[in-house]
Amino acid sequence: MGREVKVKAGGGRVPDRDVARLQRFARERADAEARRIPWPRLLRTREQYIDWQEFYLWVRTVLEVEGRIPEWMVEILNERCPGFLETQEALSSTASTNRLLALRLEDWSDDHIFGFAKRENWFNAITFYAIREPRYQRAEVCWSECVKKWKKAKPVRYPTSEEWKAMAEECDPTAHLVPELRKLAGMRRADPVRFAEAVSRYIDWVALGYWARPGLEEGCELPKAVLEEFRNRCPEFLKTEPRPWDWQRLMTWISDYYFSDAKEEGWFDALLMRAGDHPRAIRTTECADHCEDVSSSGLPEPYPSFQEWRGKADSFVEPQSACRPR
């Protein structure tokens, strides 16, 4: 999928154990790089990267079918990628044949549009999280399917980039997923907008759970801030028995009460996987774990409000950063 190639250079499939090891390394590297920046900046850059990938894959589709740059595309490339065509013209014949033109365009966008992330050493985090987004996966599937179809019969008129993106929105984002990600196939059972909204809500509930966890794990009366937040957001949970409540029970109750439709319709596992790959959810978990590691015995006094704690979690960038109010 995307940049995580599973095929050996000499041909043949990489053994599953090596794939798992490589993917684990990619995840660890991406997470380490992502900790260097606030999640909102990573999220914005990831969306920008996906925008460029959609454009790039549309161009690549046409180039692979035509075997050249059509005249009508020259002006588009000059506008979107100023200087790229001039750079290609200056390459030696050897250099130009060693790497496909479409791949050189991807290299150009990586260097010129996202060079700042490379210099700051968090570019791998962008690509890691981007290729796990359904929008990117749909675009990749659309590219593959269009090339296969159009090489057999060229279209009378190629779609514009916007028309091609609309085509990509109709593609199955799970078509090229490796077996370990097959659970994501469940997201096809939900409307994309509804699925994205559910993922966002779940991440918010996870944050609430991590914020409340210290108070829940005390095994006694809930801190006032937690009790008031629960009364506003999930009063039904306060009516459940037996008591005292704990963190795991809260998270199970949230899943059963607020996401019963996802479970009944068979896309809850996909929701969990998508939420687990979201930069904000990852940052929230890391901040909560860090707070637990550095906290002294007992609860913080005063107990921070959820909004205050969430803001600290969003700005958490390094393991040594404090995330509780002082």
C-alpha positions as CSV (number, residue, x, y, z in Angstrom):
1,M,0.0,0.0,0.0
2,G,1.5,3.3,-1.0
3,R,5.1,3.6,-0.1
4,E,5.2,0.5,2.0
5,V,6.2,-1.8,-0.9
6,K,5.8,-5.6,-0.2
7,V,7.6,-6.8,-3.3
8,K,11.3,-7.7,-3.5
9,A,13.5,-5.8,-6.0
10,G,14.3,-9.1,-7.7
11,G,10.6,-10.1,-7.8
12,G,8.5,-12.2,-5.5
13,R,6.6,-11.5,-2.3
14,V,8.4,-10.4,0.9
15,P,7.7,-13.0,3.7
16,D,4.9,-12.0,6.0
17,R,7.3,-11.9,9.0
18,D,9.5,-9.4,7.2
19,V,6.5,-7.4,6.2
20,A,5.3,-7.2,9.9
21,R,8.8,-6.2,11.0
22,L,9.1,-3.5,8.3
23,Q,5.6,-2.1,9.2
24,R,6.5,-2.1,12.9
25,F,9.6,-0.2,12.1
26,A,7.7,2.3,9.9
27,R,5.2,2.8,12.7
28,E,7.8,3.4,15.3
29,R,9.7,5.8,13.1
30,A,6.6,7.7,12.2
31,D,5.4,8.0,15.8
32,A,8.9,9.2,16.9
33,E,8.9,11.9,14.2
34,A,5.3,12.9,14.9
35,R,6.1,13.6,18.6
36,R,8.2,16.6,17.4
37,I,5.3,18.7,16.3
38,P,1.8,19.5,17.6
39,W,-0.9,17.3,16.1
40,P,-2.9,20.1,14.4
41,R,0.2,21.0,12.3
42,L,0.7,17.3,11.4
43,L,-2.9,17.0,10.5
44,R,-3.0,20.1,8.2
45,T,0.2,18.9,6.5
46,R,-1.2,15.4,6.0
47,E,-4.3,16.8,4.3
48,Q,-2.1,19.0,2.1
49,Y,0.0,15.9,1.2
50,I,-3.1,13.9,0.3
51,D,-4.3,16.8,-1.9
52,W,-1.0,16.7,-3.8
53,Q,-1.1,12.9,-4.0
54,E,-4.5,13.1,-5.6
55,F,-3.1,15.5,-8.2
56,Y,0.0,13.5,-8.7
57,L,-1.9,10.2,-9.2
58,W,-4.2,11.9,-11.7
59,V,-1.1,13.1,-13.7
60,R,0.6,9.7,-13.3
61,T,-2.5,8.0,-14.7
62,V,-2.4,10.0,-17.9
63,L,1.4,9.7,-18.3
64,E,1.3,6.0,-17.9
65,V,-1.4,5.6,-20.5
66,E,0.0,8.2,-23.0
67,G,3.7,7.4,-22.4
68,R,4.4,11.1,-22.5
69,I,3.2,14.5,-21.3
70,P,0.2,15.6,-23.5
71,E,0.4,19.2,-24.7
72,W,-2.7,20.1,-22.8
73,M,-1.1,19.1,-19.5
74,V,2.0,21.2,-19.9
75,E,0.3,24.4,-18.8
76,I,-1.3,22.6,-15.8
77,L,2.1,21.3,-14.7
78,N,3.7,24.7,-15.2
79,E,1.1,26.3,-13.0
80,R,1.0,23.6,-10.2
81,C,4.7,22.7,-10.3
82,P,6.6,25.7,-11.5
83,G,10.1,24.8,-12.6
84,F,9.5,21.0,-12.8
85,L,9.4,20.7,-16.6
86,E,12.5,22.9,-17.0
87,T,14.3,20.7,-14.5
88,Q,13.4,17.6,-16.5
89,E,14.6,19.1,-19.7
90,A,18.0,19.7,-18.2
91,L,18.5,16.1,-17.1
92,S,20.9,13.9,-19.0
93,S,19.4,11.1,-21.0
94,T,20.8,8.6,-18.5
95,A,19.2,10.4,-15.5
96,S,15.9,10.7,-17.2
97,T,15.7,7.0,-18.0
98,N,16.8,5.8,-14.6
99,R,13.5,7.0,-13.0
100,L,10.1,7.3,-14.5
101,L,8.8,10.8,-15.2
102,A,5.8,10.3,-13.0
103,L,8.0,9.2,-10.1
104,R,10.3,12.2,-10.6
105,L,7.2,14.4,-10.3
106,E,6.5,12.8,-6.9
107,D,10.1,13.4,-5.9
108,W,9.7,17.1,-7.0
109,S,6.6,17.6,-4.9
110,D,8.2,15.9,-1.9
111,D,11.2,18.2,-2.1
112,H,9.6,21.4,-3.1
113,I,6.2,21.3,-1.4
114,F,7.2,19.3,1.7
115,G,10.9,20.0,1.9
116,F,10.3,21.8,5.2
117,A,9.1,18.6,6.8
118,K,12.2,16.7,5.4
119,R,14.5,19.3,6.8
120,E,12.7,19.2,10.2
121,N,12.8,15.3,10.1
122,W,9.1,14.5,10.2
123,F,8.3,13.8,6.6
124,N,7.9,10.1,7.3
125,A,5.2,10.8,9.8
126,I,3.3,12.6,7.1
127,T,3.4,9.8,4.6
128,F,2.8,7.1,7.2
129,Y,-0.5,8.7,8.4
130,A,-1.5,9.9,4.9
131,I,-1.5,6.5,3.2
132,R,-3.8,5.1,5.9
133,E,-6.5,7.6,5.1
134,P,-9.4,6.4,3.0
135,R,-9.1,9.4,0.7
136,Y,-5.6,8.5,-0.2
137,Q,-6.5,4.8,-0.6
138,R,-9.4,5.6,-2.9
139,A,-7.0,7.7,-5.1
140,E,-4.5,4.9,-5.3
141,V,-7.2,2.4,-6.3
142,C,-8.5,4.9,-8.9
143,W,-5.1,5.3,-10.4
144,S,-4.6,1.6,-10.7
145,E,-8.0,0.9,-12.2
146,C,-7.9,3.8,-14.6
147,V,-4.5,2.8,-16.0
148,K,-5.7,-0.8,-16.5
149,K,-8.9,0.3,-18.2
150,W,-7.5,3.1,-20.3
151,K,-4.6,1.1,-21.6
152,K,-7.1,-1.1,-23.2
153,A,-9.2,1.8,-24.6
154,K,-8.2,5.4,-24.2
155,P,-11.0,7.8,-23.2
156,V,-12.3,10.2,-25.8
157,R,-11.4,13.0,-23.3
158,Y,-9.4,12.6,-20.1
159,P,-11.1,13.8,-17.0
160,T,-9.9,17.0,-15.3
161,S,-8.1,16.5,-12.0
162,E,-11.4,17.5,-10.2
163,E,-13.4,15.1,-12.3
164,W,-10.9,12.4,-11.5
165,K,-11.0,13.1,-7.8
166,A,-14.8,12.7,-8.0
167,M,-14.2,9.3,-9.7
168,A,-11.8,8.3,-6.9
169,E,-14.5,9.1,-4.3
170,E,-16.5,6.2,-5.7
171,C,-13.7,3.7,-5.4
172,D,-13.3,1.0,-2.7
173,P,-10.6,2.2,-0.4
174,T,-10.0,-1.4,0.9
175,A,-9.3,-2.9,-2.6
176,H,-5.5,-2.9,-2.2
177,L,-5.2,-3.4,1.6
178,V,-2.9,-6.1,2.9
179,P,-4.5,-8.9,4.8
180,E,-3.7,-7.5,8.3
181,L,-5.8,-4.4,7.4
182,R,-8.8,-6.3,6.1
183,K,-10.9,-5.2,9.1
184,L,-11.1,-1.8,7.4
185,A,-13.3,-3.4,4.8
186,G,-16.1,-2.9,7.3
187,M,-16.0,0.9,6.7
188,R,-17.7,0.2,3.3
189,R,-20.8,-0.6,5.2
190,A,-21.1,3.0,6.5
191,D,-21.5,6.2,4.5
192,P,-18.0,7.9,4.3
193,V,-19.3,11.1,5.9
194,R,-21.0,9.1,8.7
195,F,-17.9,7.0,9.2
196,A,-15.6,10.0,9.5
197,E,-17.9,11.7,11.9
198,A,-18.1,8.5,14.1
199,V,-14.3,8.3,14.1
200,S,-14.0,11.9,15.3
201,R,-16.6,11.3,18.0
202,Y,-14.8,8.2,19.2
203,I,-11.5,10.0,19.4
204,D,-13.2,12.6,21.6
205,W,-14.6,10.0,23.9
206,V,-11.2,8.3,24.1
207,A,-9.8,11.6,25.2
208,L,-12.5,11.9,27.9
209,G,-11.7,8.4,29.1
210,Y,-8.0,9.1,29.4
211,W,-8.6,12.4,31.2
212,A,-10.9,10.7,33.7
213,R,-8.7,7.6,34.1
214,P,-6.8,8.9,37.2
215,G,-10.0,9.7,39.0
216,L,-11.7,6.4,38.0
217,E,-8.7,4.3,39.1
218,E,-8.7,5.8,42.6
219,G,-11.5,3.5,43.4
220,C,-13.3,6.0,45.5
221,E,-15.5,9.1,45.0
222,L,-14.9,10.8,41.6
223,P,-13.2,14.2,41.6
224,K,-15.6,17.0,41.3
225,A,-14.4,18.0,37.8
226,V,-14.9,14.4,36.5
227,L,-18.3,14.1,38.1
228,E,-19.5,17.4,36.6
229,E,-18.2,16.5,33.1
230,F,-19.9,13.1,33.3
231,R,-23.2,14.7,34.3
232,N,-23.0,16.9,31.2
233,R,-21.7,14.4,28.7
234,C,-22.8,10.9,29.8
235,P,-25.2,11.1,32.8
236,E,-26.5,7.6,31.9
237,F,-23.1,6.1,32.9
238,L,-23.4,7.5,36.4
239,K,-26.6,5.4,36.8
240,T,-24.8,2.1,36.0
241,E,-24.0,-0.5,38.7
242,P,-22.0,-1.8,40.4
243,R,-19.7,0.9,41.8
244,P,-17.0,2.1,42.0
245,W,-16.5,2.5,38.3
246,D,-13.2,1.9,36.5
247,W,-11.6,3.1,33.2
248,Q,-12.1,-0.1,31.3
249,R,-15.8,-0.2,32.2
250,L,-16.2,3.4,31.1
251,M,-14.6,2.7,27.7
252,T,-16.7,-0.5,27.2
253,W,-19.9,1.4,28.1
254,I,-19.1,4.2,25.7
255,S,-18.6,1.7,22.9
256,D,-21.9,-0.1,23.7
257,Y,-24.0,3.0,24.3
258,Y,-22.8,5.5,21.7
259,F,-21.5,3.2,18.9
260,S,-24.1,0.4,19.0
261,D,-25.0,1.2,15.4
262,A,-21.4,0.6,14.3
263,K,-21.4,-2.7,16.1
264,E,-24.7,-3.8,14.7
265,E,-23.8,-2.8,11.2
266,G,-20.4,-4.4,11.3
267,W,-18.0,-1.5,11.0
268,F,-17.0,-0.9,14.6
269,D,-13.6,-2.8,14.1
270,A,-12.9,-0.5,11.1
271,L,-13.7,2.5,13.3
272,L,-11.3,1.4,16.0
273,M,-8.5,0.9,13.5
274,R,-9.1,4.2,11.8
275,A,-9.2,6.0,15.2
276,G,-6.1,4.2,16.3
277,D,-4.2,5.6,13.3
278,H,-5.3,9.2,13.9
279,P,-2.5,11.6,15.0
280,R,-4.7,13.2,17.6
281,A,-5.7,9.9,19.2
282,I,-2.1,8.8,19.3
283,R,-1.0,12.0,20.8
284,T,-3.7,11.9,23.5
285,T,-2.7,8.4,24.5
286,E,1.0,9.3,24.7
287,C,0.3,12.4,26.7
288,A,-1.9,10.4,29.2
289,D,0.8,7.7,29.5
290,H,3.4,10.4,30.1
291,C,1.3,12.1,32.7
292,E,0.9,8.8,34.5
293,D,4.7,8.1,34.4
294,V,5.7,11.5,35.9
295,S,2.8,11.9,38.3
296,S,3.3,11.7,42.0
297,S,1.1,9.6,44.2
298,G,-2.5,10.7,44.4
299,L,-4.7,12.8,42.1
300,P,-3.6,16.2,40.7
301,E,-4.9,19.1,42.9
302,P,-6.8,20.8,41.5
303,Y,-8.0,18.2,39.0
304,P,-7.8,19.9,35.5
305,S,-10.9,20.5,33.5
306,F,-11.4,18.3,30.4
307,Q,-10.9,21.3,28.1
308,E,-7.7,22.3,29.9
309,W,-6.3,18.7,29.8
310,R,-7.3,18.3,26.1
311,G,-5.5,21.5,25.2
312,K,-2.4,20.2,26.9
313,A,-2.7,16.8,25.1
314,D,-3.0,18.6,21.7
315,S,0.2,20.5,22.3
316,F,2.1,17.6,23.7
317,V,5.2,17.1,21.5
318,E,8.0,15.4,23.4
319,P,8.0,12.7,26.1
320,Q,9.6,15.1,28.6
321,S,6.9,17.8,28.0
322,A,4.5,18.3,30.9
323,C,0.9,18.0,30.1
324,R,-0.8,18.9,33.4
325,P,-1.5,22.4,34.4
326,R,0.8,23.9,36.9
